[in-house]
């Protein structure tokens, strides 16, 4: 084996012997779930705290997960979602209003709102 090959093998062995720790970063995302039932349309929006904080003008996204901060802004959040989410059925635009109070999903760092038509 050549000297270069030996050096490469030594470096590889040292790297394998002392692996570096890596940590995952949060992958924030929001999503909409639409379910069709017998004569009903159930809409669930799960919005990440970062998205909610941005839309409501809250500087620290962690504050969104505080019920005392979120509760008074719940109606406004539902109105924002209703204005921006467009669902059309048989060529007719559906009005999405009557959103539930936001539920905090702490483990997901998110907020859930629901509406039914």
Wavefront OBJ file of the C-alpha trace (Angstrom):
o trace
v 0.000 0.000 0.000
v 1.308 3.447 -0.838
v 2.011 6.091 1.731
v -0.968 8.175 0.481
v -3.248 5.156 0.766
v -2.063 4.555 4.327
v -2.720 8.200 5.267
v -6.230 8.085 3.805
v -6.939 4.850 5.662
v -5.647 6.354 8.925
v -7.785 9.497 8.540
v -10.866 7.390 7.740
v -10.238 5.216 10.810
v -9.856 8.283 13.054
v -13.074 9.813 11.705
v -14.951 6.572 12.299
v -13.555 6.286 15.820
v -14.705 9.785 16.826
v -18.008 10.498 15.088
v -19.395 14.012 15.354
v -22.826 14.558 16.841
v -25.437 16.038 14.608
v -28.751 17.477 15.634
v -31.896 17.907 13.622
v -33.431 21.310 13.222
v -37.151 21.949 13.385
v -38.959 21.747 10.083
v -41.785 24.214 10.530
v -44.707 23.865 8.194
v -48.411 24.550 8.115
v -51.034 22.464 6.349
v -54.719 22.276 5.462
v -56.745 19.061 5.717
v -60.098 18.939 3.896
v -62.384 15.957 4.479
v -65.635 15.269 2.696
v -68.378 13.673 4.760
v -72.026 12.866 4.148
v -73.255 16.362 3.351
v -70.416 18.049 5.253
v -67.019 19.481 4.526
v -64.580 19.497 7.450
v -61.575 21.807 7.170
v -58.658 21.678 9.603
v -55.758 24.118 9.467
v -52.609 23.389 11.464
v -50.391 26.464 11.407
v -46.857 26.495 12.762
v -46.139 29.016 15.521
v -43.687 30.869 13.237
v -46.404 31.408 10.614
v -48.984 32.463 13.198
v -46.561 34.854 14.891
v -45.716 36.480 11.572
v -49.362 36.930 10.575
v -50.410 38.292 13.970
v -47.365 40.553 14.396
v -45.982 38.688 17.414
v -42.193 39.030 17.651
v -41.449 35.755 19.455
v -43.103 32.642 17.916
v -42.922 30.876 21.297
v -45.511 33.354 22.613
v -48.079 31.902 20.201
v -48.110 28.760 22.366
v -49.193 30.802 25.390
v -53.002 30.604 25.754
v -53.135 34.083 27.308
v -51.484 35.525 24.198
v -53.310 33.403 21.604
v -56.859 33.413 23.007
v -57.612 37.120 22.403
v -56.222 36.828 18.859
v -58.097 33.632 17.922
v -60.957 35.320 16.104
v -58.536 37.430 14.074
v -56.533 34.319 13.141
v -59.702 32.541 11.983
v -60.666 35.585 9.906
v -57.210 35.653 8.269
v -57.481 31.989 7.341
v -61.025 32.443 6.049
v -59.935 35.357 3.842
v -56.987 33.506 2.326
v -58.225 29.945 1.956
v -60.468 29.516 -1.078
v -62.513 26.369 -1.621
v -64.733 25.988 -4.658
v -67.357 23.248 -4.968
v -69.294 22.830 -8.221
v -68.031 26.236 -9.360
v -69.333 27.916 -6.214
v -66.937 29.653 -3.812
v -67.559 28.518 -0.245
v -67.436 31.018 2.599
v -65.196 29.681 5.326
v -66.184 31.348 8.552
v -67.111 30.107 11.991
v -63.644 28.815 12.810
v -63.112 27.085 16.128
v -61.037 28.692 18.831
v -57.380 27.890 18.191
v -56.101 24.778 19.961
v -52.441 24.809 20.929
v -50.466 21.765 19.765
v -47.399 22.270 21.914
v -45.573 19.121 20.756
v -45.825 20.333 17.150
v -45.222 23.990 18.021
v -48.438 24.658 16.133
v -52.011 25.853 16.418
v -55.099 24.031 15.058
v -58.337 25.650 13.882
v -61.346 23.844 12.428
v -64.416 24.781 10.418
v -67.319 22.753 9.079
v -69.648 23.455 6.187
l 1 2 3 4 5 6 7 8 9 10 11 12 13 14 15 16 17 18 19 20 21 22 23 24 25 26 27 28 29 30 31 32 33 34 35 36 37 38 39 40 41 42 43 44 45 46 47 48 49 50 51 52 53 54 55 56 57 58 59 60 61 62 63 64 65 66 67 68 69 70 71 72 73 74 75 76 77 78 79 80 81 82 83 84 85 86 87 88 89 90 91 92 93 94 95 96 97 98 99 100 101 102 103 104 105 106 107 108 109 110 111 112 113 114 115 116 117
